[in-house]
Amino acid sequence: MDRIAESELIINARGAVYHLDLRPEELASTIITVGDPDRVKEVSKHFDSAEITRSHREFVSHTGYIGAKRLTVVSTGIGTDNIDIVLNELDALANIDFASRTIKPRPTHLTIIRIGTSGSLQADVPVDSYVASTHGLGIDNLLNFYRVQNNDEEAEILHAFNRHTRINAGLAAPYIASAGASVQKYFVEGFHHGITVTCPGFYGPQGRVLRLPLVYPEFIDQLTSFRYGSYRITNFEMETSGIYGLGKLLAHHCLSLSAIVANRIHRNFSKDGTKAVEDLIVKSLGIIAGIK
């Protein structure tokens, strides 16, 4: 088995992976990711007991229990560049022997669930509702640095998306990945379902105009009007495609859950986005705690 060099996997003085500052034994096999470091404690306050609290840069991690269920909640920060760090380091904690710096012979399959916020692209997906993403469709380019093999359905959706939007190749090379079916099946009642588009920014890439003109001003309308069979684009944000793409490549079970805080069709914003997120956290933890 090839040894992974120190320059490729950085382990700090306490034996923890560099960015997350976690040791392998400090990570649960069920992980909740949140963008905001301050949101970690809003999840872990619902734990029955706390075991580990770590913080390094924007990466805050708490591990504890709800009943007999061991959970880790970790902040990612915003964007798929951070997701690249977090997903690779979570996988390293589970699947690389830090002492020998070699890949373990038997893989561990993590369950990784994002709880975040998002903007709706459909009139019937209102603010304060919830979306469980069937697919993450990235226009951020992260997965284009990895060897990806789509299944037939993913390839067909992506082909239809490119044909519909006619997105400029110089702007983005879209990619797609599916949710983990083994976890998605638990999040049905009370959730909208659809494709989530992941953008590389909050303003121009999401069609917001402040003082700068856009190259592609019709892009939001193109996203809203896209259909492929029963699929449509319900929402967009900045992490889901990276989680789904890397998660699938690494054989983890991933799901992205979003509280809708803005509706871009009605042009309104939640009057209490904090409550919407808190309600989603409580609802999701209740489901996660019951998954065997």
N, C-alpha and C positions, 0 to 999 in steps of 0.2 A: 504494500500500500504506500503510495507516494506521501511524503511528509509535506505539509503546507507551511511555506516559509513565514518567518516572522513579519515580513513586509506585507504579506497578503492577509493574514489573520493576526490582528494586534491584540495581545492579551496583556493587561496591566499588572502592576506589582502584586495585587491581591488575587490574581488569577481570574479576573473578570474580563469579558469582552469589552473592547475599548469604548465605544460610544454609549452603550446601554449601561455599562458598569455593573453587569450581572454575571454571576457565576452559574454554571449549569444547574446546580442543585437549587438555585433561587428562582427558577422559572417553572411555572405550572404548564401543563400540557394544553390547558384551555386559556386563551389569551384574548383580552379585550384591548383594542387600540383606540385611542382618542387623539385628536389633533392637539388640543390645548393642554399644556402641562397642568394647569389649574383644574382641569376636568378629571384628572386621575383621582383626586381625593373625593370628588363628587360621586365617583363610582365606588371607591373602596370604603366610603362611609357606610355603605350597606353591607359590608362584610361582617360576619359574626365574629371573626378573629383576624388579626393582622399578624403577618409573619416577617415580611421583608419590606423595607422602604429604602429605595435608592434614588439618587438624583445626580445627573451629569449633563451639563448644558441644557438643552430643551427636553432631554429624555428623562422622565420621571417614571419610576416603576414601583408598584405596590403588589405584593403577593399575599394572599390570605385565603380564607375559607368562607363559603356560604354553606352551612350544614357540613356535609362531607365533601363538597365540591371545592377543589383547590383551583384558584384563579389567579392569574397575573393581569393587571391592567397597566399599560405602558403608553406614554404619550409619544407621538411621532413628529410633532410639529406639522407644518403645512407643506404639502407638495410631494410629488413622487420621487424627488431627489432624496428626501428624508425616508420615504418608504423603502427605497433601495437599501439604505443603511439598516433600517429596523428589521425588515424581513430577512435579509441575509444574516444579521446577527442573531435573531431569534432561531433561525435554522441552525446556525453554527452551535449555539448553546445546546440544542437538542441532538444534533447529528455529527458533531466532531468531537473526538477525544482530545481535550485540551492538553493532556500530559504528553501524548505521542504526536499530536498535531496531525492525526489521520482521521479519515472518515470512518465512522462506525459501520460495522458490517450489516447491522439491522437498523433500518431507518425508523425514526419516530415521526408520526404524522400528527402535527399540531392542529388544534382548532383555533382559528384566528377570526375574531368578529370585530369589525369596526363599528363604533357608535359615534356618529358625527352629525353635522348639519349639511344642508344642501338647498339648492334652489330648484323649484319645480318648473318644468317646461310644458306642462299640460294644465288646461283650465280646470280639469276635474281632479287634480291632485293639489288640494288647498294647503295653505299655511297651517302648521300645527298637526299635519298628518304625517304618516311614516311610510318610507319606502324601503323594501328589501330588494336589493339589486339582483336581477337575474344574470346580468353581464356587466362587466366594466369595459367600456370602449374608450381607449386612450388616444388623445391627440397631443400627448406630451413627449412621445418618442422614447420613454425609458425602456420598454420591452424590445425595441429595435436593436438594443445592444446585446441581446441574448438570443440564443437559438430557440425559436418558437415553432411548434407544430400545432396548428389549429385542427379541431375536428371539423367534420363536414358542415354542421350547422353554423359554427362560428365563422368559418370561411365564407359561407353564403351570406350571413348577416353583414360581414365586413365588406364584401363585394357590393352588396346592395347599398350600403352606407356611402361608399366611395362614389358609386354611380349617381346616387341621389344628391349628395352635397357637392360633388365635383370639386372637392377640396384641393387646393393647390399643393402639389408635391413639395414645393419649396417652403410651405407653411407647416405641414405635418405629414407624417406617414402613419395613419391610424392603425391601431392594433386592437385586438379583442380577446377577452378571456371570460369564462363562465364562473358563476358562483359554485361553491361546493355543495352538491346535491344532498349530501348526508347531513348537512346542517341547515340548509335552506328549507328543508321540508318542515322544520319546526316553527318557522316564521311565516305563517299564512294568514291567520285571522287577525284583522286589524292593521294589515300592511297592504299598501299598493305594491305592485310588482312591475318591473320594467328595466330597460337598459339605462345604465348610468354612464354619462360621458364625463371623463376626467380631463380637465383643462390644465395647462401649464401656468395659469395666472388667474387673477380674480377680476381684473378690469378688462383690458382689451380682449383677452382670450375668451371671456364670458360675455362679450358684446356690450360692455358698459362704456359709455362715452362721457368723459369729463371734459378735458381740454384737448384730447388727441383724437384725430380722425382714425377710422378703422379701415384696414385693407379689405375686409370681408364683412361689411355691415349686415348682410342678409343671413349670416351664419346661424343665428338663433332661430330664425323662422325655418331654416332648413332642418335644424335639429327637431323642432316641434312637429314638423310635418312628416318626418321619416316614419315609414312602416315597413315591416317585413313579416308577413304572415300575421300572427297574433302579437308580435313584438312591436314596441314603440319606445322612444326615449322619454322616460319620465322625469329625469332630473340631471343636474350636473354639479360637480364639485371638483376636488383636487387630489384625491388619493386612491379611489376605488380600483381603477384599472391596474395600478401598480401592485396593490395587494392581491388582486385576483390573478394577475399575470405571473408574478413571482411565486405566489402560493401554489398555483397549478404546476409550475415547473419544478417546484421543490416537493410536490406531493403532499401539501397541507390542505386542510378543509377550511375554506374562507367564505365569509359573508360580510357584506356591507349593509348597515342599517343607518338610515338617515332621517332625522327630524327635518321636515320642510319648514324653513324659516322665511323663505321668500318665494313668491309666485311671479315669474317673469311675464306671464301672459296678463294677469290682472294688475301687475305692477304694485303689489302690496307686500308688506313685511309683517312678520308675526309681532303682535303686541306684547308677547311675553315669551321670547325664544328660550329663555332660561328654564321656564316651566316645561316647555315642549321637550327640551333635552332631558330634563329630570324625569319626566313621565316615560320617555323612551328608555332611559337607563333602568328604571324600576321594572317596566314591562319586560325588557330584554333579560335582565338578571333573573327574573322569575322563570323565564323559559330556559335559560342556560343552566340554571341550578338543577333543573329536572332532566337534562340530557345525560344519558348514561354513557 
